[in-house]
Structures are given as C-alpha cells and as structure tokens.
Amino acid sequence: MESVLSGLSTPSESESLLERAYLDAVEQVGDTDELRGRILDAAYEQFSRMGIRRSTMEDVARRAKVSRITVYRRFTTKDALVEDVVRREFRRYFDQFLIDIERADTPAERVVLGFVSSMRAIRGNPLIGGLIDVEPDLLVPSMVSDGGRTLAVVRQFVAGQLRREQRAGHVPADLDIELVAELMVRVSASFLAIPSEIVDLDDDAQLASVARRFLVPMLQPPPDGDDASGPP
C-alpha cells in the first residue's frame, strides 16, 4: 500500500498520480463507466470509514453490492483501486479550487479563497484528511519526502492561475510567478503536514486573515534592487 501512495509523487517514467489528477482537472476528463464509478464510490466510503490498511477488496465489493470478481475485473489489485480513488479525490480538489476562485472579483480575493478552499477541501475530505490525521505514515511521507515533486505539481497548478492573472494585467508583469507560487504552496503544505497551535485550520475566517496578511502581499513585486533569486 505504501507503494501506491508513494506513487503520488515518486519520480518514474510515467506521470505521478497527482500529476494525472491535475491534468484531468485542467482538461476536464470525464469517466463514463457507471459501474466503475459505483465501485470507486464504495471504495471511497469504505476507506474513509475503516482506513485503507484495514479494508479489503471483499469489503468494497459488499459495499458496492457487486461480486468480488466484478471489482477485480475493473481493478486488478487493491493498489490499483486505491490509486484511482485517491486520484479522483485530488481531481475533485483541483475542480473545487477552480470553482471557488471564480466567485472572487480580484486577484487578492482569489488568493484568499484559494487558500481557504485548499485547507477546507483537503482537511475536510474524509479520505485525504483522514489519511493525514489517522494514517500519516502512509500519505505525509509521500508528500514531503519525494524530492519536492508533489509540491512541484501543485506549484505548477498555482503558477498557472497566477499567469492568467498576469496576462489579464491583474498583477505586475515583473512578478516572479514561480517563486510566489512556490511560497504559497509551501505555506499551505506546512499547515497540512504539521498541526498549528496558533491558527485554527478549521476556522475559515482565521485562514482568510492569514491569507490576506501574508499571501496577498506576495502579489506585489519586490522593491527595486531586492532580488529574491540570489544573495545580495
């Protein structure tokens, strides 16, 4: 099972699970296999209630009200099933992020809503948030001990949104998009991976305040002569 979750980000010849979820969201890839969706729904509920390690393919089959053979026809191994369930949840996260920021009228509001949306979507997800809280040894190492690949995927997503703002003239043309995206993602990741005694991560108002005070100012370029890319 560790091999599946490390597949979120472990370098390989193929794209990581998180990268595929990101591409699915950007390209709006759909799944028209109704039975497959039903099994994924059952697996999601089973894994959320009992955890991944304690769940079997037979448990998923019972919850989906299909035979075990039917599950194996769609997913040849438990690892394959877990991979697709987790991938679908990250796809939902990316989809919801895009929906949430559309409600904002300014780049600053989009940064605030995006930060709050990210915290809520991941912490509030019974599967992903549950893995972070209950089985952190499965998910967290794959997020933070992969040479930065997971963060790079999410950074790519955030940088893409910032470039849209830049092309529309909403943020300065000389803004260092990659660096700003990197810092925003690292702040979010640290809150998710390490509990805070200062910020209530379940309080949207507190999260919004943090974003306004510390993330929104990143949308301004550094003062003249202040180059963050290297030493003075």
Backbone bond lengths (Angstrom), bond angles and torsions (degrees), N, CA, C in turn:
res aa  C-N    CA-C-N  psi(-1)  N-CA   C-N-CA  omega(-1)  CA-C   N-CA-C  phi
1 M - - - 1.459 - - 1.525 112.49 -
2 E 1.348 115.51 -35.90 1.449 118.71 176.52 1.525 111.17 -58.19
3 S 1.355 116.16 -32.99 1.459 119.42 -178.81 1.521 111.55 -65.89
4 V 1.329 116.43 -33.19 1.464 119.64 178.86 1.514 110.53 -67.24
5 L 1.332 116.13 -49.70 1.447 118.85 -175.54 1.520 111.94 -72.20
6 S 1.337 117.25 -29.64 1.457 118.11 173.61 1.515 109.72 -66.72
7 G 1.336 116.83 -22.45 1.454 121.55 176.64 1.509 113.41 -68.44
8 L 1.344 116.85 -8.64 1.455 119.17 172.10 1.512 110.43 -56.60
9 S 1.341 115.16 -32.18 1.450 116.81 -170.01 1.510 115.47 -148.97
10 T 1.319 119.35 -8.77 1.458 120.26 -175.83 1.521 111.17 -61.79
11 P 1.308 118.31 129.32 1.460 119.80 179.95 1.517 111.72 -58.30
12 S 1.307 116.11 135.39 1.460 121.91 177.68 1.505 108.25 -156.65
13 E 1.315 116.40 -179.29 1.455 119.45 179.54 1.521 111.29 -70.72
14 S 1.337 116.99 -24.71 1.449 120.37 179.84 1.519 109.86 -100.46
15 E 1.335 115.96 169.03 1.457 120.52 177.80 1.520 109.57 -68.59
16 S 1.338 115.77 149.77 1.453 119.64 176.11 1.524 109.42 -70.57
17 L 1.327 114.35 164.39 1.465 120.28 179.01 1.529 110.07 -59.05
18 L 1.334 116.85 -43.36 1.455 120.85 -179.01 1.522 111.29 -65.50
19 E 1.330 116.73 -37.57 1.460 119.88 177.20 1.530 111.30 -63.60
20 R 1.328 116.52 -40.29 1.466 119.55 179.18 1.525 110.98 -66.24
21 A 1.337 116.62 -38.55 1.463 119.91 177.33 1.524 110.44 -63.11
22 Y 1.323 115.78 -41.09 1.462 121.20 178.45 1.524 111.12 -61.75
23 L 1.329 116.18 -46.32 1.460 120.35 -179.97 1.523 111.25 -66.00
24 D 1.333 116.92 -37.54 1.467 120.53 176.78 1.521 110.72 -58.52
25 A 1.344 115.92 -42.65 1.464 120.33 -178.80 1.524 111.15 -67.88
26 V 1.327 116.16 -46.16 1.460 120.15 -178.13 1.523 111.24 -64.35
27 E 1.340 116.02 -40.01 1.460 120.59 -177.10 1.520 112.82 -91.49
28 Q 1.352 116.44 -0.08 1.468 122.32 179.24 1.527 112.00 54.23
29 V 1.328 115.29 48.42 1.458 121.25 178.65 1.528 109.39 -72.40
30 G 1.319 117.57 132.88 1.459 121.51 -179.95 1.518 111.91 -110.45
31 D 1.343 115.99 166.62 1.465 122.43 178.26 1.522 107.82 -124.03
32 T 1.321 116.62 113.59 1.464 120.52 -175.17 1.523 113.24 -99.21
33 D 1.330 117.62 1.54 1.457 121.77 179.91 1.526 108.76 -82.90
34 E 1.333 116.48 102.00 1.466 120.88 -174.26 1.520 112.31 -63.60
35 L 1.331 117.42 -42.33 1.462 120.28 -179.00 1.523 110.64 -66.84
36 R 1.306 116.31 -40.60 1.459 119.82 177.57 1.525 110.44 -60.52
37 G 1.329 116.44 -42.57 1.458 120.42 177.93 1.517 112.08 -62.82
38 R 1.304 115.71 -38.71 1.471 120.63 178.30 1.529 111.16 -62.86
39 I 1.322 116.93 -41.57 1.464 121.02 178.73 1.531 110.14 -67.58
40 L 1.325 116.83 -40.64 1.461 119.88 178.15 1.527 111.05 -63.56
41 D 1.341 116.73 -39.02 1.465 120.32 176.84 1.527 110.74 -61.52
42 A 1.326 115.66 -44.11 1.465 120.43 -179.82 1.526 110.70 -65.29
43 A 1.314 116.66 -41.82 1.466 120.58 179.95 1.523 110.65 -65.19
44 Y 1.325 116.20 -40.57 1.461 120.25 178.29 1.524 110.64 -59.74
45 E 1.326 116.24 -46.61 1.466 120.46 179.30 1.524 111.04 -64.28
46 Q 1.336 116.14 -43.17 1.462 120.45 -179.51 1.535 111.39 -63.46
47 F 1.326 116.61 -48.05 1.459 120.61 -178.70 1.528 110.89 -65.64
48 S 1.339 116.96 -36.27 1.461 120.47 -179.77 1.523 111.24 -67.94
49 R 1.328 116.58 -36.66 1.467 121.00 -177.78 1.523 112.33 -80.01
50 M 1.322 116.64 -42.73 1.463 120.63 -170.06 1.532 114.46 -111.92
51 G 1.322 116.47 -9.84 1.459 118.96 -174.53 1.517 110.06 87.56
52 I 1.312 115.93 159.07 1.467 120.40 -177.03 1.519 111.50 -73.42
53 R 1.324 116.80 -44.56 1.462 119.35 -175.78 1.530 111.99 -61.90
54 R 1.319 116.74 -37.55 1.468 120.28 -174.30 1.523 112.72 -84.73
55 S 1.315 117.99 -5.26 1.465 121.70 -177.02 1.521 111.14 -97.85
56 T 1.330 115.99 146.45 1.461 121.68 178.51 1.524 109.45 -120.16
57 M 1.305 115.12 168.34 1.466 120.03 175.56 1.522 110.28 -63.54
58 E 1.332 116.54 -33.72 1.464 120.29 177.99 1.531 110.58 -64.21
59 D 1.336 116.82 -38.52 1.468 120.89 177.11 1.521 110.47 -61.05
60 V 1.314 115.75 -43.72 1.465 120.48 -179.43 1.524 109.91 -65.23
61 A 1.322 117.00 -43.22 1.472 120.83 180.00 1.526 110.73 -59.84
62 R 1.335 116.75 -44.41 1.468 119.67 179.49 1.523 111.08 -62.22
63 R 1.310 116.37 -42.40 1.460 119.72 -178.07 1.531 111.13 -68.96
64 A 1.332 116.79 -31.96 1.466 120.79 178.92 1.528 112.11 -83.92
65 K 1.354 114.71 -8.37 1.471 120.78 -177.70 1.535 111.71 59.70
66 V 1.337 114.24 44.79 1.457 120.89 174.68 1.533 107.37 -134.58
67 S 1.310 116.45 170.74 1.458 119.76 179.03 1.527 110.55 -77.93
68 R 1.322 115.85 158.70 1.455 120.54 177.46 1.533 110.63 -61.58
69 I 1.326 115.69 -36.51 1.467 120.23 178.56 1.523 110.84 -61.08
70 T 1.332 116.45 -39.34 1.464 120.29 179.51 1.519 111.02 -62.17
71 V 1.328 116.32 -40.81 1.464 119.82 177.87 1.524 110.19 -62.77
72 Y 1.340 116.47 -44.13 1.464 119.77 -178.36 1.529 112.34 -68.87
73 R 1.314 117.10 -24.17 1.468 118.76 176.77 1.523 110.80 -69.33
74 R 1.321 116.47 -32.54 1.459 120.17 179.07 1.535 111.79 -87.73
75 F 1.334 116.29 -33.05 1.463 121.60 -176.84 1.531 107.21 -136.45
76 T 1.300 116.64 109.17 1.462 120.26 -170.80 1.527 113.69 -68.20
77 T 1.338 117.06 -23.52 1.462 120.67 179.15 1.524 109.27 -140.34
78 K 1.315 115.54 164.71 1.462 119.87 175.16 1.526 110.03 -64.25
79 D 1.326 116.91 -37.69 1.458 120.09 177.88 1.535 111.43 -57.49
80 A 1.325 115.90 -42.73 1.469 119.94 -179.94 1.518 110.48 -64.15
81 L 1.324 117.22 -39.39 1.466 121.44 179.15 1.522 110.25 -66.26
82 V 1.332 117.28 -47.25 1.460 121.01 179.21 1.522 110.21 -58.90
83 E 1.324 116.79 -43.47 1.459 120.88 -179.13 1.517 111.46 -58.04
84 D 1.339 116.37 -46.04 1.461 119.40 -177.77 1.525 112.26 -70.05
85 V 1.332 117.30 -34.10 1.466 120.28 177.69 1.525 109.95 -65.97
86 V 1.327 116.80 -48.59 1.462 120.59 -178.97 1.529 110.52 -64.72
87 R 1.314 116.41 -41.50 1.462 120.24 178.22 1.521 110.65 -59.57
88 R 1.332 117.10 -42.28 1.466 120.12 -179.18 1.525 110.89 -64.19
89 E 1.341 117.52 -36.73 1.460 119.94 179.38 1.519 111.72 -68.13
90 F 1.321 117.47 -39.74 1.460 119.01 175.94 1.524 110.80 -67.81
91 R 1.328 117.12 -34.27 1.468 119.60 175.22 1.530 109.47 -61.66
92 R 1.325 116.75 -41.96 1.463 120.38 178.77 1.529 111.01 -63.02
93 Y 1.342 115.13 -36.33 1.466 118.89 177.79 1.526 110.03 -62.04
94 F 1.329 117.53 -48.96 1.461 120.61 -179.63 1.536 110.48 -61.67
95 D 1.338 116.84 -42.65 1.465 120.64 179.09 1.529 111.22 -59.92
96 Q 1.343 116.35 -46.60 1.462 120.50 -177.75 1.517 111.37 -66.34
97 F 1.319 116.34 -37.57 1.469 120.68 177.35 1.528 109.61 -57.15
98 L 1.326 116.48 -47.99 1.468 120.21 -178.66 1.521 111.72 -64.02
99 I 1.333 116.88 -37.14 1.465 120.85 178.09 1.525 110.35 -66.15
100 D 1.338 116.47 -45.76 1.463 120.81 -175.75 1.522 112.30 -63.09
101 I 1.338 117.50 -43.88 1.461 118.19 -175.98 1.527 111.89 -72.03
102 E 1.335 117.95 -17.82 1.465 119.99 177.55 1.522 111.57 -67.24
103 R 1.330 117.24 -19.06 1.469 120.91 -179.20 1.522 112.17 -77.30
104 A 1.324 117.21 -13.64 1.462 121.34 -175.73 1.519 111.17 -90.12
105 D 1.330 115.49 151.77 1.461 120.89 -178.04 1.516 113.81 -101.12
106 T 1.331 117.37 -17.08 1.462 120.60 -177.27 1.526 109.88 -130.85
107 P 1.341 117.28 160.07 1.468 119.74 176.73 1.522 111.86 -58.11
108 A 1.331 117.28 -40.03 1.474 120.42 179.74 1.523 110.61 -60.81
109 E 1.321 116.93 -43.95 1.456 120.18 179.50 1.523 110.72 -65.65
110 R 1.333 116.74 -35.76 1.466 119.75 179.20 1.531 111.41 -67.30
111 V 1.324 116.70 -36.91 1.471 119.73 175.92 1.524 110.06 -63.33
112 V 1.324 116.59 -45.57 1.472 120.87 -179.64 1.520 110.37 -62.60
113 L 1.327 116.66 -50.36 1.462 119.72 -179.28 1.521 111.41 -63.89
114 G 1.334 117.24 -37.73 1.458 120.39 179.23 1.512 111.98 -63.65
115 F 1.330 117.00 -41.81 1.470 121.32 179.37 1.525 110.66 -65.46
116 V 1.324 115.97 -48.45 1.467 119.99 179.76 1.525 110.41 -63.11
117 S 1.327 116.55 -41.86 1.463 121.51 179.74 1.521 110.90 -60.85
118 S 1.338 116.50 -42.57 1.461 120.52 -179.27 1.525 111.00 -62.66
119 M 1.329 116.76 -47.36 1.462 120.35 179.75 1.524 111.24 -61.58
120 R 1.325 115.27 -45.00 1.464 119.82 -177.42 1.524 110.70 -67.32
121 A 1.326 116.56 -44.65 1.463 120.76 -174.97 1.520 111.70 -64.13
122 I 1.330 117.20 -41.71 1.460 119.99 -176.04 1.520 111.65 -83.23
123 R 1.342 117.25 -47.46 1.463 118.86 179.70 1.521 111.59 -67.22
124 G 1.336 116.69 -33.69 1.457 120.14 -177.01 1.510 113.95 -84.83
125 N 1.324 117.14 -6.71 1.461 119.93 179.01 1.531 109.40 -77.20
126 P 1.348 118.10 120.98 1.466 119.95 -176.76 1.522 113.69 -57.05
127 L 1.333 117.25 -30.26 1.458 119.53 -178.67 1.529 111.56 -86.73
128 I 1.339 117.50 -58.95 1.461 120.50 -176.65 1.528 110.70 -66.68
129 G 1.334 116.82 -48.55 1.457 119.77 178.10 1.513 111.51 -63.43
130 G 1.326 116.25 -36.17 1.459 120.07 178.59 1.513 111.80 -66.09
131 L 1.330 117.00 -38.36 1.464 120.26 177.79 1.526 110.83 -64.43
132 I 1.323 116.30 -40.18 1.458 119.73 179.16 1.524 110.63 -63.97
133 D 1.355 116.99 -39.54 1.458 121.07 -176.31 1.525 112.77 -82.60
134 V 1.353 116.60 -44.08 1.459 120.78 -169.99 1.526 112.92 -98.51
135 E 1.335 116.87 -37.93 1.461 120.77 -178.53 1.529 109.93 -125.80
136 P 1.348 116.18 56.71 1.474 118.85 -175.77 1.515 112.77 -62.28
137 D 1.333 117.12 -25.73 1.461 119.31 179.72 1.514 112.50 -68.65
138 L 1.339 117.25 -14.25 1.459 120.27 176.11 1.523 111.97 -86.89
139 L 1.343 116.32 -46.33 1.461 119.48 -169.94 1.516 114.04 -98.58
140 V 1.336 116.78 -46.21 1.455 119.42 -173.23 1.530 112.90 -58.72
141 P 1.358 119.82 -45.09 1.470 117.98 178.76 1.518 113.13 -57.39
142 S 1.324 116.65 -35.31 1.461 119.05 -179.59 1.517 111.86 -69.60
143 M 1.349 116.24 -20.69 1.454 120.55 -179.48 1.526 112.08 -88.93
144 V 1.346 117.23 -29.80 1.458 119.25 -171.70 1.525 114.23 -116.72
145 S 1.326 118.07 -8.00 1.472 119.88 -175.63 1.520 111.60 -121.37
146 D 1.316 116.23 38.69 1.459 120.54 -174.05 1.516 112.34 -119.69
147 G 1.334 115.38 21.15 1.459 118.36 -179.09 1.513 112.89 74.17
148 G 1.329 117.29 15.90 1.457 120.95 176.57 1.508 115.26 89.13
149 R 1.344 118.30 7.92 1.458 118.92 -174.20 1.530 112.41 -70.52
150 T 1.339 117.19 -39.04 1.464 118.92 178.22 1.523 110.12 -62.04
151 L 1.335 116.39 -47.84 1.455 119.59 178.72 1.528 110.87 -60.71
152 A 1.321 116.80 -34.92 1.461 120.19 -179.45 1.522 111.35 -64.61
153 V 1.339 116.70 -37.59 1.463 119.69 179.51 1.522 110.59 -65.37
154 V 1.339 116.23 -46.60 1.463 119.44 -179.30 1.528 110.17 -68.58
155 R 1.332 116.30 -37.09 1.462 119.42 175.95 1.520 110.85 -59.19
156 Q 1.328 116.39 -41.46 1.466 120.68 177.91 1.526 110.57 -58.47
157 F 1.322 115.64 -41.52 1.466 121.02 179.52 1.530 110.31 -63.85
158 V 1.335 117.41 -49.57 1.463 121.73 -179.14 1.527 110.62 -65.03
159 A 1.328 116.83 -41.90 1.466 120.13 179.61 1.527 110.91 -61.43
160 G 1.334 116.39 -35.85 1.462 119.82 177.65 1.515 111.92 -61.90
161 Q 1.338 116.08 -39.57 1.461 119.65 178.04 1.529 110.85 -67.84
162 L 1.335 116.33 -40.08 1.464 119.89 -179.98 1.526 111.66 -66.58
163 R 1.336 116.10 -35.43 1.466 118.69 178.17 1.534 110.90 -65.74
164 R 1.318 116.50 -35.47 1.469 119.53 174.97 1.521 110.22 -59.64
165 E 1.330 116.55 -42.99 1.461 120.82 178.43 1.535 109.86 -63.27
166 Q 1.333 115.48 -40.22 1.461 120.01 -178.53 1.523 111.23 -66.36
167 R 1.333 116.41 -44.05 1.477 119.87 179.32 1.525 111.60 -63.25
168 A 1.347 115.65 -32.13 1.468 119.87 179.96 1.525 112.03 -81.88
169 G 1.345 116.47 -2.70 1.454 119.56 179.80 1.516 114.18 79.41
170 H 1.327 117.01 16.60 1.465 120.77 -177.50 1.524 113.43 -85.99
171 V 1.333 116.83 -19.80 1.475 121.08 175.57 1.522 107.32 -131.45
172 P 1.333 117.97 157.89 1.475 120.69 -175.29 1.525 112.57 -57.14
173 A 1.321 115.32 144.79 1.464 121.00 -179.04 1.523 111.91 -67.07
174 D 1.344 117.56 -25.37 1.461 120.07 -178.71 1.527 112.65 -95.34
175 L 1.326 117.57 12.49 1.464 120.69 177.07 1.531 109.53 -66.27
176 D 1.328 116.87 133.40 1.464 121.71 179.12 1.537 107.94 -79.49
177 I 1.322 115.93 88.54 1.460 122.09 -173.37 1.524 112.46 -57.28
178 E 1.322 116.78 -47.17 1.467 119.71 -176.28 1.526 111.49 -63.48
179 L 1.317 117.08 -42.03 1.467 120.10 -179.13 1.520 110.94 -67.88
180 V 1.324 117.30 -43.34 1.464 120.54 179.38 1.532 110.35 -61.89
181 A 1.328 116.40 -45.16 1.461 120.07 178.58 1.522 110.83 -61.36
182 E 1.333 116.59 -41.59 1.468 121.39 178.76 1.529 111.13 -58.81
183 L 1.321 116.77 -47.75 1.459 120.51 -177.77 1.526 111.28 -66.38
184 M 1.330 116.74 -41.74 1.467 120.19 179.30 1.532 110.97 -61.32
185 V 1.322 115.92 -43.69 1.467 120.01 -178.51 1.523 110.83 -68.05
186 R 1.329 117.13 -39.28 1.466 119.63 -179.98 1.526 111.59 -66.37
187 V 1.318 117.51 -37.21 1.469 120.02 176.20 1.529 109.47 -62.04
188 S 1.331 116.68 -47.14 1.469 120.72 -179.75 1.523 111.15 -62.49
189 A 1.325 116.48 -45.05 1.461 120.91 -177.50 1.520 111.49 -63.79
190 S 1.318 117.01 -37.97 1.466 119.38 -178.85 1.518 110.98 -67.07
191 F 1.329 117.67 -38.34 1.457 120.50 176.85 1.526 111.03 -64.59
192 L 1.340 116.18 -37.66 1.462 119.70 -179.06 1.525 112.15 -71.79
193 A 1.322 116.58 -38.43 1.464 120.28 -174.37 1.523 113.32 -84.62
194 I 1.344 116.50 -28.75 1.463 120.21 -175.16 1.527 109.27 -125.26
195 P 1.330 119.11 118.17 1.474 121.81 179.75 1.526 111.39 -56.91
196 S 1.336 116.02 145.46 1.462 121.50 179.37 1.522 110.42 -108.46
197 E 1.335 115.94 138.27 1.457 121.13 174.84 1.522 111.09 -95.14
198 I 1.313 116.88 -3.33 1.462 121.24 -176.41 1.519 112.35 -108.61
199 V 1.321 116.67 -42.18 1.471 121.68 -177.90 1.524 109.19 -106.24
200 D 1.325 116.19 126.28 1.463 121.44 175.62 1.532 107.55 -79.83
201 L 1.318 116.23 105.67 1.457 120.53 -174.62 1.518 113.25 -71.30
202 D 1.323 117.09 -7.29 1.465 120.94 176.57 1.526 111.73 -100.40
203 D 1.320 117.16 4.35 1.462 122.64 179.86 1.524 108.73 -105.78
204 D 1.329 116.35 104.35 1.466 120.47 -176.63 1.524 112.23 -59.72
205 A 1.341 116.90 -35.39 1.465 119.73 -178.88 1.527 110.40 -65.24
206 Q 1.333 117.36 -41.45 1.466 120.20 177.63 1.518 111.22 -65.17
207 L 1.320 115.95 -42.57 1.462 119.48 179.46 1.523 110.70 -62.49
208 A 1.334 116.65 -41.63 1.458 120.34 179.30 1.524 110.66 -63.46
209 S 1.335 116.58 -39.01 1.463 120.67 178.70 1.525 111.10 -63.69
210 V 1.341 116.63 -42.50 1.465 120.57 177.36 1.530 110.23 -60.76
211 A 1.316 116.51 -43.56 1.463 120.28 -179.00 1.522 111.45 -63.82
212 R 1.332 116.54 -42.12 1.469 119.12 -179.11 1.521 111.52 -65.96
213 R 1.331 116.93 -38.60 1.466 120.89 -175.85 1.524 112.81 -77.17
214 F 1.334 117.31 -35.45 1.460 118.79 -169.16 1.530 115.11 -120.24
215 L 1.329 117.78 -24.84 1.468 119.08 -179.24 1.525 112.17 -95.80
216 V 1.320 116.88 -44.14 1.468 120.01 -178.20 1.530 112.04 -58.00
217 P 1.360 119.34 -41.24 1.478 118.32 178.40 1.523 113.77 -59.95
218 M 1.330 118.09 -18.90 1.455 120.00 177.21 1.525 112.56 -66.58
219 L 1.317 117.36 -15.67 1.461 120.66 -179.85 1.532 112.27 -74.15
220 Q 1.328 116.33 -8.91 1.457 120.40 176.50 1.524 109.36 -95.72
221 P 1.319 118.53 139.93 1.471 120.61 179.44 1.524 109.91 -68.45
222 P 1.334 117.79 158.33 1.470 120.11 179.05 1.526 110.49 -65.86
223 P 1.334 116.88 156.27 1.474 119.58 177.08 1.522 110.77 -57.88
224 D 1.321 117.01 157.53 1.463 121.60 179.23 1.520 110.19 -53.79
225 G 1.338 115.17 130.95 1.451 119.97 177.82 1.515 113.30 88.04
226 D 1.317 117.97 -7.07 1.477 120.85 179.81 1.502 108.08 -98.91
227 D 1.326 117.99 98.42 1.456 123.51 -177.69 1.521 109.05 -106.16
228 A 1.354 115.93 111.24 1.474 120.54 -177.15 1.508 112.43 -78.19
229 S 1.341 118.36 -3.47 1.450 119.99 -175.04 1.528 112.96 -82.81
230 G 1.315 118.16 -9.69 1.453 119.32 -178.50 1.504 111.06 -164.87
231 P 1.333 118.37 175.53 1.451 121.88 -178.81 1.519 111.53 -69.86
232 P 1.326 117.52 156.56 1.480 120.24 179.69 1.512 111.57 -66.45
